[in-house]
Amino acid sequence: MAGFLIIKGGPGTLDDLPEITAAKDLVMGFQVIRTDLNGNVPPVNEQATQFSTFPVGNMDPTQQGPWSTFGLDGAPGRSNFYFTTNGVTNPTLHMRPGEVQRWRLLNAAQGENLLLALQGHGLNIVAMDGITVGNMQSLHPDTPLVIGPGQRYDVLVKAGAPGTYLLQSLDPATPASVSPSGISPEPRNPRMSLDFPLPCSTNPASASPSPNCAGQLAYPFPLATIVVDGDPVDMQLPTGPSPVPSGLPTVDKMLTTTPNAERHVAFEICGEKMGAPMESPAARLTSCGWYFARYDQSFWGGTPFLNLEMMRDADDTGVPSNDPNMPLVDFKKEGLFTPDQPLFPDMIANNYEEWTVVNRSFSDHPFHIHQNHFLLTKINGQTLASPEWHDTITVPGSQPQPAAPPLPNINTNPIGSITFRIYFNPVTVGCFVAHCHILTHEDLGMMQRLDILAGPNQPTQCDLGQMSH
């Protein structure tokens, strides 16, 4: 379930621009619906002992993922699934030649990256995650805009010549940047789970390539059909700087203020399923062995579970050990979500911080933090020419990835990262969460509690019953 809350008016909003006022304002919420062949959603699989179906095609419920039994029913021809726009599959939208419309885009899918491209047209970005950009950013025609799960973009579209054009989601194996800046284009595979059927791809760089997509929903698939017809109009796109939001520090203030703290956070995935790529301890992250011992059968309520989806403090480096099955031991903090303690004990209101979030896995992970937007400054260590305000951004997975299994050793393959500056507004004192916005990841613990304290050495004002999550 998802929808839009739109707050209009006030200083520093796009509503002040005449070109925006003249444009038709449309919302487009993209979602996915999956059912079995009878139209039912399979129940949670309470016998699951692993993250997703492995080996693929087996009929053992204990070897299916925990969210459903799509591992049994989700193969091509054994399930139905649909990508929708505002609840409709491939709706038709009419525009007049030369007309400008404002589209508010939301990726409300369960875990898929959407690589949006409108045939023959460029998307003109005017807001990211609800925050106005300093200057409209125009993408070249057919250039994809990557929208990770939970992300929002406001774009202006100026209709071209009469005709029919598809708003499509391209194959995630297509190299594309996680940001409109174009920095570090790479395949955008989210690898959310084998339990959920996905559009078919013939690209060998896909997370699940197939040599034949006949009769299947395949990339690129349409999210909407745009028919340009009727009498032409001559509407204009904005030029020059956009109004600056008054509720945030200026970009210059964010960049020139010395951070009160620098933090490093890591997305990590561990697995010890026999026959899987991480079966050998040498192919696992060095943190995995110790955390597997910590999150044992009793932790999972009496059922063993063979995968960990962790978001943890990367500055908590552990202690070297001579045990090859457990190279690092004695970590000080939890790797899986716990409501009982924050990830950091010293996040202070009115402070500025710099965070680097690294991704030690072969899957893209959309990082999302509640309450405070952040200013994205780097992707994979490369500095953005124009920093971007976000509250959700995809952290690139480890690259390069092979065209076919096996995956390389995650301990030696280059990892992805984002770096951002963040200001803790005093009105957000209290506790909330940050997490991966792939639902199957956060539901298994890829999330952390964060506390903002009113001042140094002040007690937490966290009320777990009121926590934002």
C-alpha positions as CSV (number, residue, x, y, z in Angstrom):
1,M,0.0,0.0,0.0
2,A,1.4,3.4,-0.9
3,G,0.2,6.8,-1.9
4,F,1.1,10.5,-2.1
5,L,1.0,13.3,0.4
6,I,1.5,16.6,-1.4
7,I,2.1,19.8,0.6
8,K,1.8,22.9,-1.6
9,G,2.7,26.6,-1.2
10,G,5.0,28.5,1.0
11,P,8.4,30.1,0.3
12,G,10.9,28.2,-1.7
13,T,8.6,25.9,-3.6
14,L,8.1,25.3,-7.3
15,D,4.5,26.6,-7.0
16,D,6.0,30.1,-7.3
17,L,7.2,29.5,-10.9
18,P,4.7,30.5,-13.6
19,E,5.8,27.6,-15.9
20,I,5.0,25.2,-13.1
21,T,1.6,26.8,-12.4
22,A,0.6,26.5,-16.0
23,A,1.5,22.8,-16.2
24,K,-0.9,20.0,-15.5
25,D,0.1,18.3,-12.2
26,L,0.0,14.5,-12.3
27,V,1.0,11.8,-9.9
28,M,2.5,8.4,-11.1
29,G,2.9,5.8,-8.4
30,F,4.6,2.6,-9.8
31,Q,3.9,-0.7,-8.0
32,V,4.0,-4.4,-8.7
33,I,1.2,-6.9,-7.9
34,R,2.0,-10.6,-7.7
35,T,-0.5,-13.5,-7.4
36,D,-0.7,-17.2,-8.0
37,L,-2.5,-18.4,-11.1
38,N,-5.8,-18.2,-9.2
39,G,-5.3,-14.5,-8.3
40,N,-4.4,-15.2,-4.7
41,V,-1.4,-13.9,-2.8
42,P,0.4,-16.9,-1.2
43,P,0.8,-16.7,2.6
44,V,4.0,-16.2,4.5
45,N,6.1,-19.3,4.4
46,E,6.7,-20.1,8.1
47,Q,9.0,-23.1,7.3
48,A,11.6,-20.9,5.5
49,T,15.2,-21.3,6.6
50,Q,16.8,-19.1,4.0
51,F,16.5,-15.7,2.3
52,S,15.1,-17.0,-1.1
53,T,14.5,-20.1,-3.1
54,F,17.7,-22.2,-3.6
55,P,18.3,-24.4,-5.4
56,V,15.9,-22.8,-7.9
57,G,12.9,-25.0,-8.8
58,N,13.0,-27.3,-5.7
59,M,9.7,-28.2,-4.0
60,D,10.9,-28.2,-0.4
61,P,9.1,-25.4,1.6
62,T,12.1,-25.1,4.0
63,Q,14.2,-24.1,0.9
64,Q,11.8,-21.3,-0.1
65,G,12.0,-17.7,1.1
66,P,10.0,-16.5,4.1
67,W,7.6,-14.0,2.4
68,S,5.7,-16.4,0.1
69,T,5.9,-19.6,-1.8
70,F,6.5,-17.9,-5.1
71,G,9.6,-20.0,-5.3
72,L,7.2,-22.9,-6.0
73,D,4.7,-20.9,-8.0
74,G,6.7,-18.0,-9.3
75,A,8.4,-19.6,-12.3
76,P,7.3,-18.3,-15.8
77,G,3.8,-19.6,-16.5
78,R,3.1,-20.4,-12.8
79,S,2.3,-17.0,-11.5
80,N,0.8,-13.6,-12.5
81,F,2.5,-10.4,-11.9
82,Y,1.9,-6.9,-13.1
83,F,3.6,-3.5,-12.9
84,T,1.0,-0.8,-12.4
85,T,0.9,3.0,-12.6
86,N,-1.7,4.4,-10.2
87,G,-3.1,0.8,-10.0
88,V,-3.5,0.4,-13.8
89,T,-1.3,-1.6,-16.1
90,N,0.0,0.6,-18.9
91,P,-2.5,3.5,-18.7
92,T,-2.8,5.9,-21.6
93,L,-2.1,9.6,-21.1
94,H,-2.9,12.3,-23.8
95,M,-0.7,15.4,-24.3
96,R,-0.9,18.1,-26.9
97,P,2.2,18.9,-29.0
98,G,4.3,21.4,-27.1
99,E,2.4,20.9,-23.8
100,V,4.4,20.8,-20.6
101,Q,3.2,18.5,-17.7
102,R,4.6,18.0,-14.2
103,W,4.8,14.3,-13.3
104,R,5.4,13.4,-9.7
105,L,7.1,9.9,-9.9
106,L,7.2,7.4,-7.0
107,N,8.7,4.0,-7.1
108,A,6.5,2.1,-4.6
109,A,7.5,-1.3,-5.8
110,Q,8.7,-4.0,-3.4
111,G,12.4,-3.9,-4.4
112,E,12.9,-3.2,-8.1
113,N,15.0,-0.5,-9.5
114,L,13.1,1.3,-12.2
115,L,15.1,2.7,-15.1
116,L,12.6,5.1,-16.5
117,A,12.9,6.5,-20.1
118,L,10.3,8.2,-22.3
119,Q,10.7,7.3,-25.9
120,G,11.9,10.3,-27.9
121,H,11.8,12.7,-24.9
122,G,14.1,13.9,-22.2
123,L,13.0,14.1,-18.6
124,N,13.5,17.5,-16.9
125,I,14.1,17.1,-13.2
126,V,12.8,19.8,-10.9
127,A,12.7,18.0,-7.5
128,M,14.3,15.0,-5.8
129,D,12.5,13.3,-2.9
130,G,10.4,16.4,-2.5
131,I,13.2,18.9,-2.5
132,T,13.5,21.5,-5.3
133,V,16.7,21.3,-7.3
134,G,18.7,24.5,-7.7
135,N,18.5,24.4,-11.4
136,M,16.3,22.2,-13.6
137,Q,18.4,19.2,-14.7
138,S,17.5,18.0,-18.2
139,L,18.4,14.4,-19.4
140,H,19.0,13.6,-23.0
141,P,16.1,11.9,-24.8
142,D,15.8,8.2,-24.0
143,T,18.4,8.6,-21.1
144,P,17.1,6.5,-18.2
145,L,16.3,8.0,-14.8
146,V,17.1,5.4,-12.1
147,I,14.4,5.5,-9.4
148,G,15.2,3.1,-6.5
149,P,12.4,1.7,-4.2
150,G,11.0,4.6,-2.1
151,Q,12.5,7.3,-4.3
152,R,10.5,10.2,-5.7
153,Y,11.3,12.6,-8.6
154,D,9.3,15.5,-10.0
155,V,9.9,15.9,-13.7
156,L,8.6,18.2,-16.4
157,V,7.9,16.7,-19.8
158,K,7.4,18.8,-22.9
159,A,5.5,16.8,-25.5
160,G,7.1,16.6,-29.0
161,A,5.6,15.8,-32.4
162,P,2.3,14.0,-32.7
163,G,2.7,10.2,-32.1
164,T,2.6,7.5,-29.5
165,Y,5.5,7.1,-27.0
166,L,6.1,4.6,-24.3
167,L,7.2,5.5,-20.8
168,Q,9.3,2.4,-20.2
169,S,11.3,0.7,-17.5
170,L,14.6,-0.5,-19.1
171,D,16.5,-3.7,-18.2
172,P,18.4,-3.2,-14.9
173,A,21.4,-4.7,-16.6
174,T,21.6,-1.5,-18.6
175,P,24.6,0.6,-17.3
176,A,23.1,3.7,-15.6
177,S,24.0,6.0,-12.7
178,V,22.1,5.9,-9.4
179,S,21.9,9.7,-9.8
180,P,20.9,12.0,-12.7
181,S,24.5,13.3,-12.6
182,G,25.5,10.3,-14.7
183,I,28.4,9.4,-12.4
184,S,29.6,5.8,-12.4
185,P,27.1,4.1,-14.7
186,E,26.8,0.4,-13.9
187,P,24.2,-2.4,-14.0
188,R,21.5,-1.7,-11.5
189,N,20.6,-5.2,-10.4
190,P,18.8,-5.2,-7.0
191,R,18.9,-9.0,-6.5
192,M,16.0,-8.7,-4.0
193,S,15.1,-12.4,-3.9
194,L,14.5,-15.5,-6.1
195,D,11.1,-15.8,-4.5
196,F,9.5,-13.1,-6.6
197,P,9.0,-13.4,-10.4
198,L,10.7,-10.6,-12.4
199,P,10.5,-9.4,-16.0
200,C,12.5,-11.5,-18.3
201,S,15.9,-10.3,-19.6
202,T,18.0,-11.7,-22.4
203,N,20.9,-9.6,-21.3
204,P,23.6,-11.9,-19.8
205,A,24.5,-9.2,-17.3
206,S,21.0,-9.4,-15.8
207,A,20.6,-10.8,-12.3
208,S,18.5,-13.6,-13.8
209,P,19.1,-13.8,-17.5
210,S,17.0,-16.1,-19.8
211,P,17.9,-17.1,-23.4
212,N,14.2,-16.8,-24.4
213,C,11.6,-14.3,-23.2
214,A,8.8,-15.4,-25.5
215,G,5.4,-15.0,-23.9
216,Q,6.7,-13.4,-20.7
217,L,6.7,-9.8,-19.4
218,A,10.1,-8.7,-20.6
219,Y,12.3,-5.6,-20.4
220,P,11.7,-3.0,-21.5
221,F,8.1,-3.0,-20.3
222,P,5.7,-0.1,-20.5
223,L,4.5,1.8,-17.4
224,A,2.4,4.2,-19.5
225,T,1.5,5.1,-23.1
226,I,1.8,8.7,-24.0
227,V,-0.3,9.8,-27.0
228,V,0.6,13.2,-28.3
229,D,-2.3,14.6,-30.3
230,G,-4.6,17.5,-30.7
231,D,-4.0,21.2,-31.3
232,P,-0.4,22.3,-30.6
233,V,0.4,24.7,-27.7
234,D,3.7,26.5,-27.0
235,M,4.3,26.0,-23.3
236,Q,7.7,26.8,-21.8
237,L,10.1,25.0,-19.4
238,P,11.5,27.1,-16.6
239,T,14.9,28.8,-17.0
240,G,17.3,30.1,-14.4
241,P,17.6,29.1,-10.7
242,S,14.6,27.6,-8.9
243,P,13.4,28.8,-5.5
244,V,15.5,27.6,-2.7
245,P,13.8,25.6,0.1
246,S,13.9,27.7,3.3
247,G,13.6,24.8,5.7
248,L,17.1,23.4,4.9
249,P,20.6,24.9,5.3
250,T,22.1,26.2,2.0
251,V,24.2,23.9,-0.1
252,D,27.2,26.2,0.6
253,K,26.6,25.9,4.4
254,M,26.4,22.2,4.1
255,L,29.6,21.9,2.2
256,T,31.7,24.5,4.1
257,T,30.7,23.6,7.7
258,T,33.3,21.2,9.3
259,P,31.4,18.0,10.2
260,N,30.9,17.3,13.9
261,A,31.3,13.6,13.1
262,E,32.3,11.4,10.2
263,R,30.6,8.0,10.1
264,H,30.8,4.9,8.0
265,V,27.9,2.5,7.5
266,A,27.9,-0.8,5.6
267,F,25.3,-2.9,3.9
268,E,26.4,-6.5,4.2
269,I,24.9,-9.9,3.2
270,C,26.0,-13.2,4.6
271,G,24.9,-16.7,3.6
272,E,26.1,-20.2,4.5
273,K,23.7,-22.3,2.4
274,M,25.4,-25.4,1.0
275,G,26.0,-25.0,-2.8
276,A,25.5,-21.3,-2.7
277,P,28.3,-18.8,-3.7
278,M,29.1,-18.0,-0.1
279,E,29.2,-21.6,1.2
280,S,33.0,-21.4,1.6
281,P,34.0,-19.1,4.5
282,A,36.7,-17.7,2.2
283,A,34.0,-16.3,-0.1
284,R,32.1,-14.6,2.8
285,L,32.7,-11.3,4.3
286,T,35.1,-11.5,7.2
287,S,32.3,-10.3,9.6
288,C,30.0,-13.2,8.7
289,G,31.2,-16.0,10.9
290,W,30.9,-14.0,14.2
291,Y,27.5,-12.7,13.3
292,F,26.3,-16.1,12.3
293,A,27.3,-17.4,15.7
294,R,25.5,-14.4,17.4
295,Y,22.3,-14.8,15.4
296,D,21.9,-18.5,16.0
297,Q,18.8,-20.8,16.0
298,S,17.6,-19.4,19.3
299,F,17.7,-15.9,17.9
300,W,15.3,-16.8,15.2
301,G,12.9,-18.4,17.6
302,G,14.0,-22.0,17.3
303,T,14.3,-22.2,13.5
304,P,17.7,-22.0,11.9
305,F,18.1,-19.3,9.3
306,L,21.0,-19.3,6.8
307,N,21.1,-15.7,5.7
308,L,21.9,-12.3,7.3
309,E,20.8,-9.0,5.7
310,M,22.8,-6.5,7.8
311,M,23.2,-2.7,8.0
312,R,25.9,-2.0,10.5
313,D,28.5,0.5,11.8
314,A,31.5,0.0,9.4
315,D,33.8,1.6,12.0
316,D,33.1,-1.3,14.3
317,T,35.9,-3.4,12.8
318,G,36.0,-6.3,15.2
319,V,39.2,-8.2,16.3
320,P,41.3,-10.5,14.1
321,S,41.1,-14.2,14.8
322,N,43.1,-17.2,13.6
323,D,39.9,-19.2,13.0
324,P,39.4,-19.3,9.2
325,N,35.6,-19.8,9.7
326,M,35.5,-16.6,11.9
327,P,38.3,-14.3,10.7
328,L,37.0,-11.3,12.8
329,V,35.3,-11.6,16.2
330,D,34.1,-9.4,19.1
331,F,32.1,-6.8,17.2
332,K,30.6,-4.2,19.6
333,K,27.3,-3.4,17.8
334,E,24.4,-5.3,16.4
335,G,24.3,-6.0,12.7
336,L,20.6,-6.7,12.5
337,F,17.9,-4.2,13.6
338,T,17.1,-4.0,17.3
339,P,14.7,-1.4,18.8
340,D,16.6,-1.5,22.1
341,Q,19.6,0.6,21.2
342,P,20.6,3.2,18.6
343,L,23.4,2.5,16.1
344,F,25.2,5.7,17.3
345,P,25.1,7.1,20.9
346,D,26.2,10.7,20.0
347,M,24.0,12.1,17.2
348,I,23.3,15.7,18.5
349,A,20.7,18.2,17.3
350,N,22.1,21.2,15.3
351,N,25.2,19.1,14.4
352,Y,26.4,18.5,10.8
353,E,27.8,15.1,10.0
354,E,29.4,13.4,7.0
355,W,28.4,9.8,6.3
356,T,29.8,7.3,3.8
357,V,27.6,4.3,3.2
358,V,29.4,1.3,1.6
359,N,27.9,-1.7,-0.1
360,R,29.7,-5.0,0.5
361,S,27.4,-7.1,-1.6
362,F,26.6,-7.7,-5.3
363,S,23.1,-6.1,-5.0
364,D,22.2,-2.5,-5.2
365,H,20.7,-1.3,-1.9
366,P,18.6,1.9,-1.7
367,F,19.6,3.7,1.5
368,H,16.7,5.6,3.2
369,I,16.8,7.7,6.4
370,H,13.8,9.2,8.1
371,Q,13.3,12.7,9.3
372,N,16.2,14.6,7.8
373,H,17.2,14.9,4.1
374,F,20.9,14.6,3.2
375,L,23.1,16.3,0.6
376,L,24.6,13.7,-1.7
377,T,28.2,14.7,-2.6
378,K,29.9,11.6,-3.9
379,I,29.1,8.3,-5.7
380,N,31.8,5.6,-5.6
381,G,34.2,8.3,-4.4
382,Q,33.5,10.5,-7.4
383,T,32.4,14.1,-6.5
384,L,29.1,15.3,-7.9
385,A,29.4,18.6,-9.8
386,S,26.1,19.6,-8.3
387,P,25.3,18.0,-4.9
388,E,21.7,16.6,-4.6
389,W,19.2,16.6,-1.8
390,H,17.7,13.1,-1.1
391,D,16.2,11.0,1.6
392,T,16.6,7.9,-0.5
393,I,19.4,6.9,-2.9
394,T,20.7,3.7,-4.2
395,V,24.1,2.6,-3.0
396,P,25.8,0.8,-5.9
397,G,26.6,-2.9,-5.6
398,S,30.0,-4.4,-6.0
399,Q,31.3,-4.2,-9.6
400,P,32.3,-5.6,-11.9
401,Q,30.0,-8.6,-11.9
402,P,30.5,-11.5,-14.2
403,A,28.1,-12.3,-17.0
404,A,27.5,-15.8,-15.5
405,P,28.1,-17.4,-12.1
406,P,30.1,-17.8,-10.0
407,L,30.3,-14.4,-8.5
408,P,33.8,-13.1,-7.6
409,N,35.0,-13.0,-4.0
410,I,33.3,-10.1,-2.3
411,N,36.4,-9.5,-0.1
412,T,38.5,-8.6,-3.2
413,N,35.9,-7.1,-5.6
414,P,35.6,-3.3,-5.6
415,I,32.6,-2.1,-3.4
416,G,30.2,0.7,-4.1
417,S,29.6,3.7,-1.9
418,I,27.8,7.0,-1.4
419,T,28.9,10.0,0.7
420,F,26.6,12.7,2.0
421,R,26.4,15.6,4.4
422,I,23.5,15.8,6.8
423,Y,22.2,18.4,9.3
424,F,20.1,17.2,12.3
425,N,17.3,19.7,12.7
426,P,16.3,20.2,16.4
427,V,12.7,19.5,15.6
428,T,13.6,15.9,14.9
429,V,15.0,15.1,18.4
430,G,14.0,11.6,19.2
431,C,14.4,8.2,17.5
432,F,13.7,6.9,14.0
433,V,15.2,4.5,11.6
434,A,17.4,4.2,8.5
435,H,17.2,1.1,6.3
436,C,17.5,-0.5,3.0
437,H,14.3,0.2,1.1
438,I,14.1,-3.3,-0.5
439,L,11.3,-4.6,1.7
440,T,12.6,-8.2,1.7
441,H,16.0,-6.9,3.0
442,E,14.7,-4.5,5.7
443,D,12.1,-7.0,7.0
444,L,15.0,-9.4,7.8
445,G,17.0,-6.8,9.7
446,M,18.7,-4.5,7.3
447,M,17.7,-1.5,9.3
448,Q,19.0,0.4,12.4
449,R,17.5,2.7,15.0
450,L,18.9,6.2,15.1
451,D,18.6,8.7,18.0
452,I,19.0,12.5,17.8
453,L,19.8,13.9,21.3
454,A,18.9,17.4,22.4
455,G,22.5,18.1,23.4
456,P,25.8,16.4,24.3
457,N,25.4,13.8,27.1
458,Q,21.6,14.4,27.1
459,P,19.3,11.4,27.7
460,T,17.5,9.9,24.8
461,Q,13.9,11.1,24.2
462,C,13.1,8.0,22.3
463,D,9.6,6.6,22.9
464,L,9.7,3.1,21.3
465,G,5.9,3.2,21.0
466,Q,6.1,6.4,18.9
467,M,9.2,5.5,16.8
468,S,9.0,6.5,13.2
469,H,9.3,3.4,11.1
